[in-house]
Amino acid sequence: KTKTLEVQIPAGINHGQRIRLQGKGEPGVNGGPNGDLYVQILIEPHDIFQREGDDLHADLPLSFATAALGGEVVVPTMDTEARINIPEGTQTGKVFRLRGKGVPNVHTKERGDLYVHVYVETPVNLSAKQKKLLKDFDAAVKEGGEKHSPKSTSFLDKMKKFFS
């Protein structure tokens, strides 16, 4: 017969783990006691977080202005939200570690960390005025030389060495 059971899922349980419900299985042979029922846990993907053990990873899109000038941003965590200070000149690929903001370990109850991966979002659908401002800005940056674009200069130096 069909029966509905309530099951306590412990925080931090992993995909594929099983929970044993003692005595909730099929009746035993020749009137013996009921067996155990095993519930296998399948965890669905999350819209924001990707799990790696007890640690969580999340992508943080940053505007060009925030990446260049720095500032404070709010990021979601499993419980609430946290604030991150973005330093001036932050590049795509920078990772911020928020200790203790991950998933609790099912055995120790210690929480993993949340790793926030930055990517700088390129603006789209710019107006004529915005395009002009960006062209003027680009020209001003190029006048400053390598001090404004250290990675680009490093890449160009590597290319020159490769071809010489």
N, C-alpha and C positions, 0 to 999 in steps of 0.2 A: 504494500500500500504506500501511497505518497504521504510524506510528512514534511512539514516545514520546521527547520531548526534555526536558531539564532546562534551565530558564531562570532566570537570575539577575535578580531584580527589585530595582532600586536603591531604597534608602530615600528616601522623599519623592516618589516618582513620583505623578503626578496622574491622576485618572480620565480615561479617554479617550486617554491617551498611548499610543504604540506603541513596541515594542522590535523592532529589526531583527535577525534571525538570518541572517547572510550565508551564502549557499550552501545553505540548508536548505529551499528552496522546490522547485517543480516542475522536472523536467529541462528543459534548454534545447531549442530547435528543432534538428532534424537532429544530435542528439548533443552539443549545446552544453552549457556548464556549467549547473549548477542555479541557479535564481533565488533570490531572498531570500524568507524567510518573515517576515511581520509579525505580532506578537502584540499585540493591543489590550488594554489594562489597564482592567478595570472594578472599581472599589473599592466594596465593600458598606458600607452605613451601620454605624456603631458604636453600641453600646448607651449609651455614656457621652459620647463626644466627637463634636462636629460640626466638620468641617474647613472652613476658609476660607483658601485659599492654603496658606501654611506655618503659619498660626495654628490653634489648636484652641480650641473653646469647650465648656464643661461647666457644667451646672446643679448648684448646691450647696444642698440643702434644709437649713435651719437650724431648730432648735427656737426657740420664742418666747424661752425663757430664755437661750439662747446669744446670740441676736440682741440682747436687752436688756442682758445682763450682760457680754457679750464672752467671749472664751476662745480656746483653740487648737483647730483642727480639722485633720484629716488629709484630704487630697484625693488622688485617684489622678492619676498622670501617665502618659505613654506608657512610661516606663522603670520607675518605682517608685511612690513617693508623696511628697508634699510637705506641709509644715505651713504653715498660714495663721493668723496672729493676727487674730481677729475683734475689732474695736474695739467698745466698749460703745455701744449704741444703733444698731447696724447695721440698715439698712432693706432691704426687698425691692428688688431692682434694682441694688444695689451690685455693682460688678465689680472683682475683684482680678486683677491682671496678674502672671503668673509668667514672667519673661523666660527665654528659651531652653528652655522646656519644651514647645514645639510640635514640628512635623514638620521634619526636616532638608530643606533645599532640595536638590533633585536635582542642581543644577549647582554651587552654592557650598558645600554641606554645612553652612551656617549654619542654626541652628534658629530656627523661629518661636516665638511666645509662646503660653502657655495662658491664656485668659481664663475666670475662674471667676465665674459669675453667681449671686448669692445670691437665694434666695427663702425667706421665712419661712413655715414650714409651720404651718397652723392645726391644733391638736389635735382629734381626733374621738373619739367614744365615751367621753366623760368620765363619771366616777363622780359621785355626788351631792356628795361631799366636794370633788372637784376643781372642780365648778361653783361651789360656795359660795366656795371660795378665789379663783376668778377674778372672781366678782361683788364680793367684798370688795376685791380688788386694783383692779378697774375704778373702784369708788367712790373709793378713795384717790387714784388717778391724776387723776380728774376734780376732786377737791378742790384738786389742785395747779395746775389751770388750764393755760394754754398752754405753760408751760415743759416739760411732759411730752409734748405732742403738737404739735410745731411745724408739721408738714405739715397736720394736721387743722385747726388754727387758721387757717393760710394759705388753705386751701380755703374755709372758712366766710367769711373776709373777702372772698374773690373772689366768692362767691355773693351776699353782701350788696351789693357794688358792682354786680354784674350786674343785680340786681333793683331797684336804686334809681336 
